[in-house]
């Protein structure tokens, strides 16, 4: 049986009219900081809602354990380049929701 993995889904509700700026900030600062710091290796992907609740940026992360997940976020929040981006992003968000999911012991995985 395959080892179970932990997935973290982060949903950011973006202020109406600010998605363009959010995507620009991620393209110019957020993503480059994630890659430069080696943080992107845990990323499954980023998504923008198209139906259902709109104005959402969703990202999914994959970790081998909760310890690995907590270490990742501690390291990311200590990254000055990423935090310079995050400081600009936060005022554009209404709320943030985090959901932890464990992989099922069957079927495909991302």
N, C-alpha and C positions, 0 to 999 in steps of 0.2 A: 504494500500500500504506500502511496506517495505521501511525503510529509506535507502537513497542512501549512498553508501560508496565511499571513495576515494582510488584508487589504484595508486601506484607509481612503475613504471618499470624502473629499472636502468640497463643499458647495458654498460659493460666495454669491450672495445676492447683491448685484451691482445696482447702484442708483440709476434710475431711468435716465437715459441720455448719456451715460458715462461709459458704456461698453467699449466704444471706439478708443477712448483714452486708456482704459484698462488693457486692451489688447496691445496698444502702442507701448505702454509701460512694460508689459511682459516681453514684447519683442525686443525692445531696446535695452532693458535693464534686468528684468527678472530671469528670463531664460539664459542670457549670457552669464549671469552670476551663478545660476544653478549648474551650468555646464563647467564653468571655470573652477568652481569649488568641488567638483566631482559628485555633487548631490543628485544629478539627474539620473544616475544609475538605478535609483529606486522608483522612478516614475513610470507608470503604465501609460498615462496620457492626459492631455488637457482637452476639454470639450466645452462648447458653448451651447446652451439650451436653444432648441428650435421649436419645440412644442411644450405643452404643459406650462409650468411656471417659467416665465421668460426672464431675461436679464440675469441669467445665472452663468457663472464660470465654474466648471466642475473639474476637479483633478483627482486622479486615482493613483495611489502609491502602493507598492508591494514590498512587504518585509518578511523576513524569516521568523521573527519573534517580536514580542512587545518590547523587549530590551533593545533590539536593533532599531525599532521605530522611535523609541524615546531618545536614543543616542543620536539618531538622524536629526530630529527636530532640535535638540540641544546644539548640535554642531551647526545646523543651518542658521539658527537664531544668533549664533556667535560670529557668523560670516558678515563682515562689515559691508561688503558689496551688496549682498542680498538684503541686508537690513536698510540700506540706503534706498533700495527699490521699494521695500515693504512700507517704509515711512510715507512714500508718495502714494502707494496703493490704498492704504487703509481708509483715508477720507472718502474714497469713491465707493465704499461698500456699506450696505445697510446692515447685513448680518452675515455670520459664518456658521455653518453647520458641519460637524465632523461625525462620520459614521465609520465604525470599525466592523469589518466583515472577515470571517474566517472561510477559507476555501473549503468546498465540499470534498469529500474523499474520492469523488469520481468526476469524470468529464474533463473537458479541456480547460486550460487556464491561459490567461494572457501572458 
